[in-house]
Amino acid sequence: MTTPADVGAAAVPALAARTADVGGSPVREILALTARPEVISFAGGLPAPELFDAEGIRAAYDAVLRESPRQVLQYSTTEGDPSLRAAVAARLTTRGLPTDPEDLLITGGSQQGLSLLASALLDPGDTVLVEDPTYLAALQCFGLAGARIIPVPTDADGILPDALDALVAAEQPKLLYLVPNFQNPTGRTLPLARRRAVAQVAAQRGLWVVEDDPYGELRFSGEPVQWVAGCAGAEDRTVLLSSFSKVMAPGLRLGWLRGPAALRRACVIAKQAADLHTSTVDQAAAARYLADSDLDAHLATIRNAYRERRDALLAGLADALPAGSSWNRPDGGMFLWARLPSGHDATTLLPQAVAHNVAYVPGAPFFAGHPDPATLRLSFTTHTPAEIADGLTRLAKALC
């Protein structure tokens, strides 16, 4: 008998090149670093776990497992539970975006929706435009698809339409990725005039717009702004993504994709290749929860708590950050964006903060272009106002 030792062992085939080119998530790595209970972390974009409606969610699971176990424990359709799609469509319609259940695909969180779109739209070498800075996991997703990622200049209100138009004309991108409401990482909200301008660029230049909106229902002040998907010219080329993670619970891993029929069909095929369908029992429980519980009342509780926590963070930043620092005041969501004085490096300073049992996320990894090392993202949702005040005291000792 010939053994491997007789012939020599062949080298293990290499991993796909794209996996080497795309790094891991610094945010996830920081979360692992700061998982100790004594650390007050402003790093993670985590909903407050004490605000989960655990009783209501458990009742929904109990009901569907008691009443229709054979159905909810079985395989189901790729497009998603009809009851859940109908409930999501009704909520979108009520919020000003007329939607039929057939317009929707249920996904394993909105992150999967992004991955499905990358599979359906992007060939290696295609160009994607993003805000600068932008959602880190979107950069990973587009990087794994082999896309060329180009940042669009922004200001305190978000993407600059004139700069977008010039880049579309010069670079011929396949799509633009936006987080228009309470953006991750900056907390900015794109004004209506700019949304309309984005829609016109998409219509006139030929461009897909991927509108990622996991935070839109977490508004504390001001009036809701129309989605790009509802702006004239962009209706047939905008895909709207969202998630139940911030309004119900992230552990459900449920989201949805709303888009034109042909693209939605391509995403269905990509999803069949990925996981066949989203968890049947989780979809059924979510649909039952939406039918039996008052999600809007629950959201009011979440908004009130997050508003207090945002205000607690804002109240203490002047004493916690070095003199000359700046920051914004988001109208909702989970994050605010700060900048230390020029010459400071938030990444270099992070170990000092962790040594004082407090953490944040440096802003540099969120940039697709040249990073600003002085920036940082602070999340205000996970801790109580008292804990936030304590964390800011620790941060002052580390940075000031």
N, C-alpha and C positions, 0 to 999 in steps of 0.2 A: 504493500500500500504506500502511495506517495503522500507525504505529509507536508504541511506548509513549511516546516523547517527544512525539508529537502529542496524545495524550489525557491524558497525565499518569499517573504510576505510582500505583497504589492502595497503601494501607498493607498491610503484611504482617499477616495475621490473628494475633491475640494467642495466646499460650500458654494452656493451661488454668490457671485461677486457682489450683488446688491446687498447681501446681508453684512458683508464686511464694510461697505461704504456707509451704511446707515447705523448710527450709534444707538445705544440704549437711551432711555429717558432719564435725564438728570433729575427730574422731579421725582420719579419713582425711586431713584437711588437715594435722594435726600430723605424721602419718607422712610426708607429702611433705616437710614442713619439716625433718624429722630424718633424712632418708634418707642423709645423708652418713655414710660408714663410721666416721668418728671419733666420732660421737655414740653414747653408750650410752643406749638408749631403754627406759624403763619404760612407754612409752605404748601400744604396739601389743599387741593380744591375739593374738600370733602364736605358733604352736607352734614348738618348737626345730627348725630344719631339719636339723641334724646327726642328729636322732633319727628322721627318716623312714626307713622300711625300703625304701629305693630299690631294692635288689636284689630283694627279694621282690615289690614292685609291678611292676618290669620283667619279672620272670619270669612274672607273671600275665598281663600284656599279651602277652608273647611266646607264651604257651600258647594264649590264645584266638584270636590272629591266625593262628597256625600251624594250629590244629585246625579252626576254623570261621569263616574270614574272611568268607564270604558272609553269614553270619548276623549277626556282630557289627558289620559295616560297613553294615548295612541299617537301614531304619526299624524301629521296634519299638512295642510297645503303650504306651499312656499310663500304665497302672497300674505298669509296671515289669517288669524281668527276673524271671521266676518263681523262678530260683535265688537271686537276691539277696533277694527278699522272703522266701523260705523261711529263708535264713540269718539275716536280721534277726529274724524271728519266733521262731526257735529261741533266739537270744541273749536276747530279751526274756522268753521263757518260763522259761529257765534262771535269769534274774535275778528271777523272782517275779511276772511279769505275763503270764499265759497269753495267747498271741497266735497267730492263724492268719495265714498269708501273705496271705489275702484281706482282712485287716484293714488292710493297709498300702498306701500310695502312695509310690513312689520319686520324690524331688524333686531339683531342682538346688540342693542344699544346704538346710539347714533354713530359711534365709532365704526361699527360694521357697515353702516350705510356709506360712510366715507370710503371704506375699503372696496365696497361693491362698485361705487362710482369710479374709483381708480381702475378697477378691472374692466369696467364697461367702456370707459372713455379714453384711457391713456395707453399709448404705445411707448416703448422705451425711446427716450429722446424728445417726447412731446414737452411743450412748455406749459408750466402752471404759474399763474400769478397769485401772490398772497400779500396780505397786509404785512407791514413791517413795524413791530413784531407781530407774530401770529401764534396760533395754537400749536404747541410743540408736537403733539401726536399727529397732526395733519402733515407736518414736515416729514415725520417718519413714514407716514402712509404714502405720500407722493414720492419720497426717496426710494422706497421699496418697489414702487412701480417703474422706477427708472426715469422719472420725469426730471426735466431741467426746471428748477424752481427760481423764480425771479421775484424779488420784493417790489411792491409798489410803495412809493413814499407816502407817509401819513403825517398828520399833525394831531393836535389835542382832540379833534373831532373824528379822527379816523382817516380813511383812504382819501387821497386827493384826486378828484375826477379828471382834471386836465392831465395829470401825470399818468393816470390809468389809460386814458385815450392815446397818449403818445406811446406808451409801452405796447399797447395792443397793436397799434399800427406798425411798430418797429419789430416786434418779436413774434407776432402771429400765434399767440397762445391758444391752447385748447380750452382752458377754463380759468376762471377767477374764483378763489376760495375766500369767503368772508364770514366773520362772526360779528353780525351787525349790532346785536344787543348785548351790552355789558361784557364786552369782548374779553376773552381769555387770551393774553394775560393782563390787558390794560384796564379793563372795566369801562372802556369807552362805548358810546352808542353813536352809530352813524346817523346824522340828521336826515330828515326826509328829502331835502333838496339833493343831497348827495346820492341817496338811494335812487332817486329818479334819474340822476345823471348816469349812474352805473347802469341802470336799465337801458338807457339810450345808447350808451357805448356798446353794450351787449347786442342790441338790436341792429345797430348800424355797422358794426365791425364783424359780427359773427362770432359769438363767444358764449360758452356755457358759464352760468353763474351758480356756484354751490353755496347756498346760504345756510349756515349752521347756526341753529338757534336753541341751544339747550337752556338758556338763562332767561328767555324773554318773559316768562310768567313770574319772575322774581323782581318785579319793579316796585321800588319804594316810594318814588316821587315822580311827578311829571306824567305826561300822557303817552300811551303806547304809540309807536311809530309803525307805519305801514311796512309790511315785508317787501323786499325787492320783488318777490314772486307776485305781488299784487300791483306792481308798477307797470305802466303802459310800455309795451315793447318787449318786456322780458318774460311774459307769461309762458311762452313756449320754449324757453331756454334757461329757466331757473329751476333748480332742484332745492327743495327745502328739507332740511334734516332737523330732527329734534329727538328728545329723550325723556323717558320717565324717571331718569336717575335723580334729577334735582327736585322734582315735584312729588315723587312717590318714594322710591328707594333705589339706589344704584345697584344693589345686589340682585334686583330683578333682571338686569341686563336687557331691558326692553327699550326700543326706540322705533322711529319710523322715518320713511322717506316718501316725500310727495314730489312727483315729477311727471313730465310728459309721457305718454303711453309707450312710445318706442324705446326711450331710455329706460323706463321702468321695466319693460320686458327684458332688456339686456341685463339689468340688475337682478331680476328674478333668475335668469340663467346662471349668473355668477354666484348667486346665493345657493342654488341647487348644487353647484360644484363645491361650495364651501361647507355647508352644514345641512342641506336639504330644507330645513325650516327652523324657525325660532321655537323654543320650548312651548309645547302645547299647553301644559298645565299653567305655566307662568302667564301666557297670554290670556287664558280663560280666567285666571284669578284677577288679572288686571282689569279685564272687561267687567267682571262682577263687582270689583271694587268701585269702578266708575259708575256702575248702575246703582249700587247700594249706599255709597258714601258720598259726602259732599266735599269733593276735592277743592272747590273754590274756598270753602270755609277753612279747610286745612291749609291751603296756600296763604290765606290771610294770617294765620298763626305763624307760618314760616316767615313771611315778609316782615311782620312786626318784630320777630326775634332778630332777624338779620339786620333790620334797620338799626336796632339798638346796638348791635355788635359793630356795625360799620361806624356808627357815631362814636362808640367807645374807642375804636382804633384811630379815627380822625382826631379825637380830642387829645390823644397822647402823643401823636407823631412829632409835634414840634419839640418836645423834650426828649424823644427817643432817638431821633436821627441827628446827624451832625448839622451844625449851623450852615445854612445855605442849601439845604436839601429842599426838594419840591415834591408834590404829590397831587393827585386829582381827587375828585369827590364823585364817585359813580352814583347814578340814580337807581341802581339795583345790582343784581348779580351776586358775585362771591368774592371779587377781587378789587384791589386798587393798585395803582402803579406809582412807584416812587423813584426818584433819582437823587443819588448822593451828589455832593459837590464834585466838580471836575477834579480828576486825580485820584478819586476813590475807586476801588474795584470791589464790587459786591461779592464776587466769587472768592477773592482772596480773604475777605473779611468774614465769610461764613463760618470757618472753623472757630473763630473767636466767639461768634454768637452761640454756636453749639456748645462750646465750653461753658457758657453761661446758661445752658439749658433753654435756649430759645432758637428758633429757626425761621428762615424765609427762603424764597427761591430767587437766586440771581437771575437777572433779566437776560443775560447774554445768550443762553440757548434758544430763546424764542425768536431770535433774529435770523431771517434767511440771508440777509446781506451782512454788511459790516456791523458787528454788535456794539452796543453801548455798554461798556463794562460797569458803569455807575448805576445802572438801573436794577430794580428788584420788584418782585411781585409779592404782595401781602394778601393772604386770604383771611377774612374776618368771620367766617361762618362756624368754625368748629368749636370755638371757645366762648364762654360766657363773658359779659362785660368785665366782671371782676378778674377773670383769668387773663383777658386781653390787657387790662391795666398792669397786671403783674408781669406779663410777657414784655410789655413795653419798657418797664423798669429794668428788666434784664437786658433788653436790647440797648438801652442807653448806656449801661455799664460796658457793654461789648464794643459799641461803636463810637461813643462820644468821649 
